[in-house]
Amino acid sequence: MTYCVGMLMKDGFVLAADTRTNAGLDNIATFKKLHSWTQPGKRVFALATSGNLATTQGVVSLLAEGTQSLRKRGAVDNLFTAKTMFQAAHIVGRAVRDVQRGDEGQELEDTFSASFLFAGQIGEERPRLFQIYSAGNFIEATADTSFLQIGEHKYGKPILDRVSDSEMRLGEAAKLVLLSFDSTIRSNLSVGMPIDLLVYQRDTLKLERVRRIERDNPYFQKLSNDWGKALRRAFADIEEFDI
């Protein structure tokens, strides 16, 4: 399993994914689940993946091949030809459907299902964030619902529900996303380090802040320790229940 979260802020977006994949307790591996494509000064895209690894890698490969065929005569629509983020989300959804149908054009079993978080900005259009389902359809983040999650989301959702705000600074949003991961990793063995984190500043149209957070990362260790201490202080400060 995996955990991915995206937050859409007024100043840009934050997208993060863990890297653990497992097919049983004795078959655990690390795979990159956060991918990006850019045309500096024109457009940026980021994609986080969850679900069957063969399906997600197939979708990423189709999208990558599409961008590479940009100059070929008769090339199909791809991320680098989309005029809006809505069109780009449709292109991702189409790639999902193509992979799900398989070579013989038939829908694959549920065990091959996958879901995606897709974010980006094209030209002067505002940044946008979408959740794309296994069927290829999607929903979009809004000011009222500024974050989207896929995978093992239930452990990291409570803090996002209480704290997230589309007016937050990007640094605050990145901190909140990492706290959500800390809660998830503590409660679910199928989600694990390292974490791939991408922070995009609106209107820059380039990706400059992409990093991998390892288990020994000093900031993440301090964040986890400080958050645990803060929770214990808050718990102690609340009046006991009157038995």
N, C-alpha and C positions, 0 to 999 in steps of 0.2 A: 504494500500500500504506500501511500505518500501523503504529503500535505503541501498545498500551495495556497497562497493568499495574495490578493491584489488590492491596493487602496488607491482610489482616484481623488486627488486633492486639487485645489484651485491652482496650485503652482506646478502640477505635474502628477506623476504616479510612482508608486512603489510596488514591485512585484518580487516575490520570493518563492523558492521551492526547496524542499529537502532533496536528498540524493539517494535515499535508501530504496532498494527494491528487494523483495524476498519472495521465494517460492517455498516457504517452510523455514523452520527455525535454524536449520543447518545449511541453508542456501541463501545467504545474504550478500548483496553486491552493491556497488556504488555506480550510479548512472546519472549523467547530466539531464535535468528535466526543465531547465530554463534556457531558452534559445532566443536569438535576436537577429534581426536583419536591418540594415541601414543604408540609406542613400544620403550621406551627410549634406545638410542644408536643404533637403527635400522631404525626407520621411524617416521615421523610426518605427520599428515593431518589436514587440517582445511576446513570447509565448511560453506559458508554463503548462506542463502536462501531467496528467494523472490517469492511472488505469493500466490496461494491458500494455506491456512494453513494446511488443511487436507492432501494435496498432499505433501507439504514439510516435515511435520511430518512423513508421511508414508515412504518417502525416507530415512530420518534420521534413522528411526527405522529399516528398512531393512539393512542399512549399519552397524548399531550397532549390530544387530543380527548376521550378517556375521562375524564380528570380534570375537564375543563370541563363534561361532561354529568352531573356528580355529582347535581345537583338535579332533573334531568329525570325525569319519570315513565317507568318502564320502562327506565331506563338500564342497560346491561350492566355486569357487574363490571368494576371498574377499579382502578388503584393506590390510590385514596383510599377504596375500600370493602373492600380486602383485609384480612383479620384477622391474617394472619401473613406473614412474608417469603416463606415457601414458596408461599403462594397468590399473592403478588405476582410471584414468578418464573414461575409458571404463566401469569399474565396476559401477561407479556412474551413468553413462549414462544408463546402463542396469537397475539399480534400478529405475531411473526416468521413463523409459518406462514401467517397470512392474507395477508401481503404477498408471501410466496414463491409462493403459489398464483396470484396475479394476478387480473385481473378475470374470467377465464373459469374459475376454479377448478382450473386445471392447474398442476402444479409448473413453475417457471421453470428455465432452464438454470443450470448451475453457475456461469456468469459473473455471476449475480445473487446469489451466496451472500454471507452475512455472519455475523459472530459478535459477541457482546456480553459485557461485564462489567457485572453488576448488583449494586449494594450498597445497603444501607439499614438502617433500624431502624423498627419499629412499636411504639409504646407502651413497655411494660416488657420486651418481648422483646429478646434480645441482638442486636447488629448481626450481619448475615450478608452473605456475598459469594458470588455465583454466576457461573459461566461458561455462557452460553447459546449453543448451537450453531445452525447454519443451519436444522436440522430442527425447532427449537423445544424440544428436550430440553436438560437442563442438569446440571451437577455443582456441588457446593458446596465452598468452601474449608473446611479444618479446622485444628486446632492443629498437626497433622503437616504439612500442606501449606497454609501461611498466605498464599501468593501465587498469583495466576492471571494468565496473559498471553494476549493475542490479537494477531494480526498478525505482524510481523517480530520474533519473540520470541527467536530463537536467540542474538543478540549480547548481549542484556541479561540472559540467563538465568544465566550462570555466577556472576556476583556475587550474584545473588539466592539461588542454591543454596548458596553458601558462607556467606552472612552473615545471611539472613533468619531471624527468630525472632518468634513470636507474642507474646513478652514485651517486645519492643522498645517504647520510647517512641515516640509519634507523630512527634516531630521527627526521631528516628533513622530511622524508616521512610520519611519524606518524603525525607531525604537519600539513603537507599539507592535509592529509586525514581528520583530524579534522576540518580544515578550509573549506573543501568541504562540510562536514556535517553542519557546521554553516550556510553556504550559503543556503543549502537545507532546513534546519529546519526553517529559517527565511521566506522562500518563499512558503513552502508547509506544510499545516496542517496535511497531512497524514503521515508525517515523524516526529518522536519525540524522545526525550530522554527517558531512558538512551541509551548510545551507548556502544556496546561491541567492544573492541579493542584488537587485537592480533598482537604482533610484534615477528617475528621469526628471530633469528640470524643463518645464514648459517652454516651448518656442526655441529651444537650443537646436533641435533637430539633429542631435548627435548623442551617442551613449558614452558617457565619460565615467559614470560611477557604477561599475559592475564588479562585484567582488565575491569571493567564496569565504564564508565564515566557518573556520575549522573549530573543533571542540576546544582547542587550547587558545582560541582568540581572546586576548585580554579584555576587550570591551564586552564580549558576550558573557564571559565568566563573571565579570563585575556586575553586569546587568542582572544575571540570574541570582547572584548572591544578594544584591541590594533589594531585588524584588521580593525574595523570600523573607528577608528581615523586615521589610515594610509591611508585608502581609501579617507577619506575626505581631508586629507592633499594633497594627490596626485591629487585629483580633483581640489583643489584650486590652485595648482602650474601650472596646464596646462593653456596655453594662451586661453582666451575667443575667441569664434567664432566672426569673423568680420562681423557684420550685415551691 
